[in-house]
Amino acid sequence: MKVLLPLLAAATLTLTAGLSHAADGKEVYNQACAMCHVPGLANAPKFGDKAAWEPRIKTGRDAMMTAVLKGKGAMPAKGGNPKLTDEQIGAALDFMLAAAK
């Protein structure tokens, strides 16, 4: 049992670590979005680039959420991380939109 306790503690920390930042948009952005949105890979609008984000913002948040959840162009669904929740995706989207306004 003494051997199992550290393993259980480590597993619990691993599982809860993701939950503690469930709606932290900056954290989700850094983990799932930045690799494409910082350099603008595959025409991804760069973080904070108001001109690049303007036409997307005009479509409305719901349309942008749908694009992120289902994927669009070179961007895979959920930015390539199927484990992200809709809440996490929304938080990351809101983080990016706030930087573009």
C-alpha positions, 0 to 999 in steps of 0.5 A: 500500500505504501508504494501505491499511495505516491502513485495514486497521489501523482495520478490525482494531481495529474487529473486535477491539474487540468480541471483547476484551469478548466476555464483559464483562457490564457492557459488553454491558449498557451497549450493549444493555440499559440503554436499556430496563432503566434507565428500565423501558421497556415493563415491563422490570425496572429494573436493581437492582430486586429486587422486579421481578426476583424473579419472573423469578429464580424461573423460573431462569437458563435460562428467562431466557436463553431469553427474552433469546435469543428475545425476550419481550413488547416485548423483541426477541431478543437485546435487538435486537442479533442480533450478540451471542453467547450468551456475551455475552448470558449475561454481561449477564444475569449482570451484571443478576442480580447487581445484583438479588440 
